[in-house]
Amino acid sequence: MSYMQLFDKEVMEETFNTNQLINLLLDKKTYPIPSTKLLLNKRDILFHENQIHDYIYIVESGLFSNWKKEHVISFTKQNEFIGIDSILGNEKSFFTVQALAKSEVWRFAKEDVMRKLMSTQEGVFYLYNEMKTNNEYLIQRNVYQMVETKERIMANMIQLAKRYGKEDTQHLILPKNLTKKIIANYLNITMTTMYYICKQLIQEGFLEPISHQLVMNKAVIKENKMLASLLK
């Protein structure tokens, strides 16, 4: 593979994506490294912010929230990494990571992960692509932080449902664990504002009148040019 081919965007995303990195770490044939499966209950803390920890994790099932100073910054779902942002052993964790549901993770020592990556010629590209993906997600989120509160709530609900939830031909469905309270914290708005706007969105047909889960109507989303692009 030539230098230009190696750095082609599609080649990078296909060859060094998160799934490929997961397969590499779990592979026991080439440079095997120890791993431990952990079971966590809802509200269990995996590690705390500003503390040095020696592990990274692959989420096999479940959903996690990533907190900084009691504010939700992001979430981590199945087949994503936790702790890779502080891959060097002497780095303090940026987040407090908490399970939002019963979850299973694979735990690896950071030192072992780095040794395995450095044993391959392309190991650094896995880390580069992982950091790039995380940065793109944060940039996409920030695009909608300057719009009015109502539009911000709608846009972020759509993004969260596309990334962490489910969809059918008519609806986008957020996980039950992503409640109004958690989303309000994530968007840095008050609960009063969140409940008031959600009531409006139900009246307008954007949200279905379901008390235990946030379900969005695709037909209504498509009527809004700004929001419709988020369905792609």
C-alpha positions as CSV (number, residue, x, y, z in Angstrom):
1,M,0.0,0.0,0.0
2,S,1.4,3.4,-1.0
3,Y,1.8,6.4,1.4
4,M,-1.1,8.2,-0.4
5,Q,-3.3,5.2,-0.3
6,L,-2.5,4.7,3.4
7,F,-3.7,8.1,4.4
8,D,-6.8,8.0,2.2
9,K,-9.8,8.8,4.4
10,E,-11.9,5.8,3.4
11,V,-8.9,3.5,3.8
12,M,-8.2,4.8,7.3
13,E,-11.8,4.4,8.4
14,E,-12.0,0.9,7.0
15,T,-8.6,-0.4,8.1
16,F,-8.1,1.3,11.4
17,N,-11.7,1.8,12.7
18,T,-12.9,0.9,16.2
19,N,-14.1,-2.5,15.3
20,Q,-10.7,-3.4,13.8
21,L,-9.0,-2.2,17.0
22,I,-11.3,-4.3,19.1
23,N,-10.6,-7.3,17.0
24,L,-6.9,-6.7,17.3
25,L,-6.9,-6.4,21.1
26,L,-9.1,-9.5,21.5
27,D,-7.1,-11.6,19.1
28,K,-5.2,-14.3,21.0
29,K,-3.2,-15.6,18.1
30,T,-0.9,-12.6,17.5
31,Y,0.8,-11.1,20.5
32,P,-1.9,-12.1,23.0
33,I,-2.5,-9.8,26.0
34,P,-4.5,-10.5,29.2
35,S,-8.1,-9.3,29.5
36,T,-10.7,-9.5,32.2
37,K,-14.5,-9.4,31.7
38,L,-16.3,-7.2,34.3
39,L,-20.0,-7.0,35.1
40,L,-21.4,-3.7,36.3
41,N,-24.7,-2.7,37.7
42,K,-26.6,0.5,37.0
43,R,-24.9,3.5,38.7
44,D,-21.6,1.6,39.2
45,I,-18.6,3.9,38.8
46,L,-15.8,2.5,36.5
47,F,-13.3,5.2,37.5
48,H,-13.3,8.8,38.7
49,E,-12.1,11.9,37.0
50,N,-8.7,13.4,37.9
51,Q,-7.4,10.0,39.0
52,I,-4.7,7.9,37.4
53,H,-6.0,4.5,36.4
54,D,-4.2,1.6,34.6
55,Y,-6.8,0.3,32.3
56,I,-8.9,0.8,29.2
57,Y,-12.2,-0.9,28.5
58,I,-14.2,-2.2,25.6
59,V,-18.0,-2.0,26.2
60,E,-19.5,-5.4,25.3
61,S,-23.0,-4.4,26.4
62,G,-24.7,-1.6,28.2
63,L,-24.4,2.2,28.2
64,F,-22.2,4.6,30.1
65,S,-22.2,8.3,30.9
66,N,-19.0,10.3,31.0
67,W,-19.1,13.1,33.6
68,K,-16.8,16.1,34.3
69,K,-17.6,18.2,37.5
70,E,-21.1,16.6,37.7
71,H,-21.8,17.6,34.1
72,V,-22.5,14.9,31.4
73,I,-20.0,15.4,28.6
74,S,-20.7,12.3,26.4
75,F,-21.8,8.7,26.4
76,T,-20.2,5.4,25.5
77,K,-22.1,2.4,24.0
78,Q,-21.5,-1.1,22.9
79,N,-18.3,-1.7,20.9
80,E,-16.7,1.6,22.0
81,F,-13.7,2.3,24.2
82,I,-13.5,3.8,27.6
83,G,-10.3,5.3,28.9
84,I,-8.4,5.5,25.6
85,D,-8.3,9.3,25.9
86,S,-5.8,8.7,28.8
87,I,-3.9,5.8,27.2
88,L,-0.5,6.8,28.7
89,G,-0.2,5.3,32.2
90,N,0.6,8.6,34.0
91,E,-2.3,10.6,32.6
92,K,-5.2,11.5,34.8
93,S,-8.6,10.6,33.6
94,F,-10.7,13.5,32.2
95,F,-14.0,11.8,33.0
96,T,-15.9,10.0,35.7
97,V,-17.5,7.0,34.0
98,Q,-20.7,5.6,35.3
99,A,-22.9,2.7,34.0
100,L,-26.4,3.8,33.0
101,A,-27.6,0.2,32.9
102,K,-26.3,-3.3,33.6
103,S,-23.2,-3.5,31.5
104,E,-20.3,-5.8,30.5
105,V,-16.8,-4.6,29.6
106,W,-13.5,-6.1,28.7
107,R,-10.6,-4.6,30.8
108,F,-7.1,-4.3,29.4
109,A,-4.0,-2.9,31.1
110,K,-2.9,0.3,29.2
111,E,0.7,-0.9,29.2
112,D,-0.3,-4.2,27.5
113,V,-2.4,-2.3,24.9
114,M,0.5,0.0,24.1
115,R,2.9,-2.9,23.8
116,K,0.6,-4.7,21.4
117,L,-0.1,-1.6,19.2
118,M,3.6,-0.8,19.0
119,S,4.3,-4.4,18.0
120,T,2.6,-3.7,14.7
121,Q,3.8,-1.2,12.1
122,E,0.4,0.5,11.9
123,G,-0.4,0.5,15.6
124,V,-0.3,4.3,15.9
125,F,-3.0,4.6,13.2
126,Y,-5.5,2.8,15.4
127,L,-5.0,5.4,18.1
128,Y,-5.1,8.3,15.6
129,N,-8.4,7.1,14.1
130,E,-10.0,6.6,17.5
131,M,-9.1,10.1,18.7
132,K,-10.2,11.5,15.3
133,T,-13.6,9.8,15.6
134,N,-14.1,11.1,19.1
135,N,-13.2,14.7,18.1
136,E,-15.6,14.6,15.1
137,Y,-18.4,13.5,17.5
138,L,-17.6,16.5,19.8
139,I,-17.4,18.9,16.9
140,Q,-20.8,17.7,15.5
141,R,-22.3,18.2,19.0
142,N,-21.0,21.7,19.3
143,V,-22.4,22.8,16.0
144,Y,-25.9,22.9,17.6
145,Q,-24.9,24.5,20.9
146,M,-25.4,28.1,19.6
147,V,-29.0,27.7,18.4
148,E,-32.1,28.5,20.5
149,T,-32.8,26.1,23.3
150,K,-35.8,24.3,21.7
151,E,-33.9,23.6,18.5
152,R,-30.8,22.5,20.5
153,I,-32.9,20.0,22.4
154,M,-34.5,18.6,19.2
155,A,-31.1,18.4,17.4
156,N,-29.4,16.7,20.2
157,M,-32.2,14.2,20.8
158,I,-31.9,13.2,17.1
159,Q,-28.1,12.9,17.3
160,L,-28.3,10.8,20.5
161,A,-31.0,8.5,19.1
162,K,-29.0,8.0,15.9
163,R,-25.9,7.1,17.9
164,Y,-27.2,5.3,20.9
165,G,-30.9,4.4,20.2
166,K,-33.0,2.6,17.7
167,E,-35.2,3.6,14.8
168,D,-37.9,2.2,12.6
169,T,-39.6,3.6,9.5
170,Q,-41.6,6.2,11.5
171,H,-39.6,6.8,14.7
172,L,-36.3,7.6,16.4
173,I,-36.2,6.0,19.8
174,L,-33.8,7.0,22.6
175,P,-32.8,4.4,25.1
176,K,-34.9,4.5,28.3
177,N,-31.7,5.2,30.3
178,L,-31.3,8.6,28.4
179,T,-33.9,10.3,30.5
180,K,-35.0,14.0,30.3
181,K,-33.0,14.6,33.5
182,I,-29.8,13.2,31.9
183,I,-30.3,15.0,28.6
184,A,-31.0,18.3,30.5
185,N,-27.7,17.9,32.3
186,Y,-25.9,17.0,29.0
187,L,-27.3,20.2,27.4
188,N,-26.7,22.3,30.5
189,I,-30.3,23.4,30.8
190,T,-32.7,23.3,33.8
191,M,-35.2,20.5,34.4
192,T,-38.0,23.1,34.3
193,T,-37.0,24.2,30.8
194,M,-36.5,20.6,29.7
195,Y,-40.0,19.5,30.8
196,Y,-41.7,22.6,29.5
197,I,-40.1,22.3,26.0
198,C,-40.8,18.5,25.9
199,K,-44.5,19.3,26.6
200,Q,-44.4,21.7,23.7
201,L,-42.8,19.1,21.4
202,I,-45.5,16.5,22.3
203,Q,-48.2,19.0,21.3
204,E,-46.4,19.7,18.1
205,G,-46.0,16.0,17.3
206,F,-42.2,15.9,17.4
207,L,-42.4,13.7,20.5
208,E,-44.8,10.8,21.0
209,P,-46.9,11.1,24.2
210,I,-45.0,8.3,26.0
211,S,-44.1,9.0,29.6
212,H,-41.3,6.4,30.1
213,Q,-39.3,7.0,26.9
214,L,-38.4,9.7,24.4
215,V,-39.7,8.7,20.9
216,M,-39.5,11.1,18.0
217,N,-41.7,11.3,14.9
218,K,-39.6,11.2,11.7
219,A,-42.3,12.8,9.6
220,V,-42.2,15.9,11.7
221,I,-38.4,16.0,11.7
222,K,-38.4,15.9,7.9
223,E,-40.5,19.1,7.8
224,N,-37.6,21.0,9.4
225,K,-34.8,21.6,6.9
226,M,-32.1,22.0,9.7
227,L,-33.2,18.8,11.5
228,A,-33.9,16.7,8.4
229,S,-30.2,16.6,7.5
230,L,-29.5,14.8,10.9
231,L,-31.6,11.8,9.8
232,K,-29.0,10.8,7.2
